[in-house]
């Protein structure tokens, strides 16, 4: 990838993505964000150009610029991704920190953010539009679905399946071989030793459902 990148979202994730792209020698053309107070200001010397539906800048995507969606609200993230796919006919690029370690036998989709010192072992599969924060470790043959966010320092052991839209807090450990159901949420610091049902919220050591 050689084209400049337009980042959707001038927030902490946007700053992280900018750092990653520039660490890879890529130019960030600018941010797009719907917060009017941010527009025409700068973050880390990069200008917030306008709203996320600004047609003047959207026209550049797929021709002169690539795109990345740095939004951690899944509903909004999905809306922007769908717009890029249906209107611009493009997929957001991956933002992979040069100090992340990814096996050549791992498989990645589109639009993922993988921060520094993350480790993806052989046989790992990561879907699309996921956020893997710093020092996340995915063991051999772990499977991560779409729109998943995994907090810093979490360890997902071998053969774990993390289904779509799961949120995993920082410092979580998930033991080998279990499944985390779609849309589940795991509180920071939890140790998960049993399967988690879709939509369930768990917390603790060992992790138990939060009522």
Protein Blocks (a to p, Z undefined) as FASTA:
>chain_A
ZZdcddehjafklmmmmmmmmmnopacfbdcdfblklgopaeehiacfbdfklmklmmmg
oplpccddddfbfklmmmmmmmmmmmnopacdddddfkbccdfkbccdehiacdehiacd
ehiacdehiacdehiacdehiacdehiacdehiacdehiacdehiacdehiacdehiacd
ehiacdehiacfbdcdehiacedjdddddZZ
